[in-house]
């Protein structure tokens, strides 16, 4: 039987914290987690005006993606993560599309984010296929954007 996958706004910060913490343990991802303690301590403040989205398979939390407000027109997508044992099922695309819909609903005109292709090659390839455009690269960190 096919598993049911849902992605929506997370109501429980403790659940999303656990997923963020698991993500922060990935080798090579350390530089993505500067001032992580501060972010975890005040998720509501850090993502004020944005959203925390949780991906669940049959009710089990398996992934996350977050929207952080930069200004009224621009937001940053952060923390796209799917637990390793749930990868390869197309969930990342569903989560990205949910994030884009939510960002539009919140009134943003553009979404930006940064990624490390050598650590997150699969994600990077997906972003390009979905139409995100690369706008810069510094020390192995690529900046991407998409108009909404």
C-alpha positions as CSV (number, residue, x, y, z in Angstrom):
1,X,0.0,0.0,0.0
2,X,1.2,3.5,-0.8
3,X,2.1,5.6,2.2
4,X,0.2,8.9,2.6
5,X,2.5,11.9,2.7
6,X,1.3,15.3,3.9
7,X,3.0,18.6,4.3
8,X,1.6,21.5,6.2
9,X,2.2,24.2,8.9
10,X,3.6,22.6,12.0
11,X,1.7,23.3,15.2
12,X,4.2,21.7,17.5
13,X,7.6,23.4,17.8
14,X,9.1,20.4,19.7
15,X,8.4,18.1,16.7
16,X,10.1,20.5,14.3
17,X,13.1,21.0,16.7
18,X,13.8,17.3,16.7
19,X,13.9,17.3,12.9
20,X,16.1,20.4,12.8
21,X,18.5,18.8,15.3
22,X,18.7,15.6,13.2
23,X,19.5,17.7,10.2
24,X,22.2,19.6,12.1
25,X,24.1,16.3,12.6
26,X,24.7,15.8,8.9
27,X,28.3,15.8,8.0
28,X,29.2,18.9,6.0
29,X,26.1,20.8,7.0
30,X,27.6,22.4,10.1
31,X,28.1,25.8,8.4
32,X,24.3,25.9,7.7
33,X,23.7,26.0,11.5
34,X,25.4,29.2,12.7
35,X,23.6,30.6,15.7
36,X,21.4,27.4,15.7
37,X,20.9,27.5,19.4
38,X,19.3,30.9,19.2
39,X,17.1,29.8,16.4
40,X,15.9,26.8,18.3
41,X,15.3,28.8,21.5
42,X,12.9,31.1,19.7
43,X,11.5,29.4,16.6
44,X,8.4,31.6,16.7
45,X,10.5,34.8,16.7
46,X,13.0,33.6,14.2
47,X,10.3,32.6,11.7
48,X,7.9,35.4,12.5
49,X,6.0,36.4,9.4
50,X,7.0,33.1,7.8
51,X,6.1,29.5,8.5
52,X,7.4,26.2,9.7
53,X,6.2,23.3,7.5
54,X,6.3,19.7,8.6
55,X,6.3,16.7,6.2
56,X,4.6,13.5,7.6
57,X,4.3,10.0,6.2
58,X,1.3,8.2,7.6
59,X,1.3,10.7,10.5
60,X,5.0,10.2,11.4
61,X,7.1,13.4,11.1
62,X,9.8,12.8,8.4
63,X,10.8,16.2,7.1
64,X,10.8,19.9,7.4
65,X,11.1,23.1,5.4
66,X,10.8,26.6,6.8
67,X,10.0,30.1,5.4
68,X,11.8,33.0,7.0
69,X,10.7,36.6,6.2
70,X,13.5,38.9,5.0
71,X,11.2,41.8,4.1
72,X,7.7,42.3,2.8
73,X,8.5,41.0,-0.7
74,X,11.3,38.5,0.0
75,X,11.5,35.3,2.1
76,X,14.2,32.7,2.6
77,X,13.5,29.0,2.4
78,X,15.5,27.1,5.1
79,X,15.9,23.7,6.7
80,X,14.7,21.5,3.8
81,X,15.4,18.1,5.3
82,X,14.0,14.6,4.9
83,X,15.1,11.8,7.2
84,X,17.4,9.5,5.2
85,X,15.2,6.5,5.4
86,X,12.3,8.4,3.8
87,X,14.3,9.8,0.9
88,X,13.8,8.9,-2.8
89,X,10.0,9.0,-2.6
90,X,9.5,12.5,-4.2
91,X,8.7,14.2,-0.8
92,X,11.2,17.0,-1.3
93,X,9.4,18.2,-4.4
94,X,6.0,18.1,-2.6
95,X,7.6,20.0,0.3
96,X,9.1,22.6,-2.0
97,X,5.8,23.1,-3.8
98,X,4.0,23.5,-0.5
99,X,6.6,26.0,0.7
100,X,6.2,28.0,-2.6
101,X,2.4,28.0,-2.2
102,X,2.6,29.1,1.4
103,X,5.1,31.9,0.5
104,X,2.7,33.2,-2.1
105,X,-0.2,33.0,0.4
106,X,1.9,35.0,2.8
107,X,2.3,37.7,0.1
108,X,6.0,37.2,-0.8
109,X,7.2,38.0,-4.3
110,X,10.4,36.1,-4.2
111,X,12.0,33.2,-2.4
112,X,15.8,32.9,-1.9
113,X,17.9,30.3,-0.3
114,X,21.4,29.0,0.0
115,X,22.7,25.4,-0.5
116,X,25.9,23.5,-0.6
117,X,25.9,21.4,-3.8
118,X,28.8,19.2,-2.6
119,X,26.9,18.2,0.5
120,X,23.4,18.4,-0.9
121,X,23.8,17.4,-4.5
122,X,20.4,15.8,-4.9
123,X,18.7,18.8,-3.5
124,X,20.7,21.2,-5.6
125,X,19.7,19.2,-8.8
126,X,16.1,19.3,-7.8
127,X,16.1,23.0,-7.2
128,X,17.5,23.6,-10.7
129,X,14.9,21.3,-12.2
130,X,12.1,23.2,-10.4
131,X,13.3,26.4,-11.9
132,X,15.3,28.1,-9.2
133,X,18.0,30.3,-10.6
134,X,21.5,30.4,-9.3
135,X,22.5,33.9,-8.4
136,X,25.9,33.5,-6.7
137,X,28.5,31.2,-5.1
138,X,30.9,31.8,-2.3
139,X,33.1,29.2,-0.6
140,X,31.0,26.3,-1.9
141,X,27.7,27.9,-0.8
142,X,25.4,28.6,-3.7
143,X,22.6,31.3,-3.5
144,X,19.4,30.6,-5.5
145,X,16.2,32.5,-6.0
146,X,12.7,32.1,-7.6
147,X,10.1,34.7,-8.4
148,X,6.6,33.8,-7.1
